């Protein structure tokens, strides 16, 4: 289970050393990330810490590189994503995933702070009328349909080998899924689902 947490590089050192350069806060390119990044910015500003807002900054991989090189100081990341970025398999137990990702990122000079207290898991979503018509009540039912299923996905979901589209297809035998890549704006994906452009 991917629990949210703050992913931090050098911010504690910068704050404790009293440096005056702004803490650079980044985010991925979707609404949840914008809100969480803004919350962090406001919490820091309430403590009289000067911040720079760099959101959206980019995808998971560009954020990791930016924080490793000191171009960013803070952004919100997910336990499962952190494991995937280091080539580790997903861990379903939230506590175990948190402990493992915290340990793995320490040698990189990255401090993984406590969880924010809610989950952000991938899910498959289908319109009720379409699901009833195709007799779909669980993911494995998708293997029984005779035609291709059009699946709207974010670009990053295609590139994630351990918890993205290819893993989903392998686990459930979903070879007839046609991924239609949409941008990171969730409203575009939801609208495509509602208007029947995708299943």
SVG drawing of the C-alpha trace seen along z (x, -y; Angstrom):
<svg xmlns="http://www.w3.org/2000/svg" viewBox="-26 -35 51 50">
<polyline fill="none" stroke="black" stroke-width="0.4" points="0.0,0.0 1.4,-3.3 1.1,-5.8 1.9,-9.4 4.9,-10.9 7.2,-13.8 10.5,-13.1 13.2,-15.5 16.8,-16.3 18.9,-18.6 16.0,-20.7 16.6,-19.7 20.3,-20.6 19.5,-23.9 16.9,-24.9 19.1,-23.9 22.1,-25.7 20.1,-28.9 20.8,-29.4 18.6,-32.0 18.1,-30.6 14.5,-29.6 13.5,-26.0 12.6,-24.9 9.3,-22.8 8.4,-20.7 5.5,-18.7 4.3,-16.3 1.9,-17.6 -1.5,-16.7 -4.0,-18.3 -3.3,-16.2 0.4,-17.1 -0.3,-20.8 -2.5,-20.9 0.0,-18.9 3.0,-21.0 1.0,-24.2 0.2,-22.9 3.9,-22.2 4.8,-25.7 2.2,-27.4 3.2,-25.3 6.9,-26.3 5.9,-30.0 3.9,-30.0 7.3,-29.1 8.9,-32.1 10.8,-29.8 11.2,-31.3 10.1,-29.0 10.2,-28.8 7.3,-27.1 8.4,-24.9 5.2,-23.2 4.6,-21.5 8.2,-20.5 7.9,-17.3 7.4,-13.5 8.6,-11.2 12.0,-10.6 12.8,-14.3 11.8,-15.1 14.1,-12.4 17.0,-13.6 16.3,-17.2 16.3,-16.4 19.5,-14.2 21.3,-17.2 20.0,-19.8 17.8,-21.6 14.8,-20.8 14.6,-20.4 11.2,-18.9 8.4,-17.2 5.7,-14.7 6.3,-11.1 4.7,-7.7 6.2,-4.6 5.4,-2.3 6.8,-4.8 10.0,-5.2 10.5,-1.4 9.8,-1.2 12.3,-4.0 15.0,-1.9 14.0,1.3 12.3,2.9 9.1,4.8 5.9,3.3 5.2,4.1 1.5,4.4 2.0,3.7 2.2,0.0 4.4,0.1 6.8,2.5 6.9,0.5 7.6,-2.7 10.4,-1.1 12.0,0.4 11.9,-2.8 13.3,-4.8 16.2,-2.5 16.9,-2.3 16.9,-6.1 19.2,-6.9 22.4,-5.9 21.5,-8.3 21.4,-11.2 17.6,-11.4 15.5,-11.6 12.1,-10.0 9.8,-11.7 6.7,-10.3 3.6,-9.5 0.9,-12.1 -1.8,-9.6 -3.7,-8.7 -3.3,-6.3 -3.2,-7.0 -3.5,-3.7 -4.0,-3.0 -7.5,-1.7 -9.3,-0.7 -12.5,-2.6 -15.3,-1.7 -18.8,-3.2 -21.5,-1.2 -23.5,-0.7 -20.4,0.6 -19.4,2.9 -22.9,4.4 -23.1,4.8 -19.8,6.7 -20.5,8.5 -17.3,7.0 -17.2,7.0 -13.5,7.6 -10.3,7.1 -9.9,10.7 -13.3,10.5 -11.6,8.3 -9.9,11.5 -13.3,12.8 -14.3,10.1 -13.9,10.8 -12.8,7.4 -10.1,4.9 -10.6,2.7 -9.6,-0.9 -7.8,-2.0 -6.9,-5.7 -3.6,-6.0 -1.2,-8.6 2.2,-8.6 4.1,-7.5 1.8,-4.4 3.1,-3.1 6.7,-3.3 6.5,-1.8 7.6,1.9 6.7,3.2 3.4,1.5 2.3,0.0 0.5,1.2 2.8,4.1 2.6,5.5 -1.2,5.2 -1.3,7.0 1.0,9.8 -0.8,10.3 -4.3,10.6 -3.5,11.8 -4.9,8.6 -3.3,8.8 -6.3,7.2 -6.0,3.8 -5.3,0.9 -3.6,-1.8 -4.6,-5.3 -2.1,-7.7 -3.6,-10.9 -1.8,-13.8 -1.6,-14.0 -4.7,-16.0 -7.2,-13.6 -10.1,-15.6 -9.2,-14.6 -9.1,-10.9 -12.4,-11.1 -14.0,-13.0 -12.8,-10.3 -14.4,-7.7 -17.7,-9.6 -18.0,-10.2 -17.2,-6.6 -13.9,-7.4 -12.3,-4.8 -13.7,-1.9"/>
</svg>
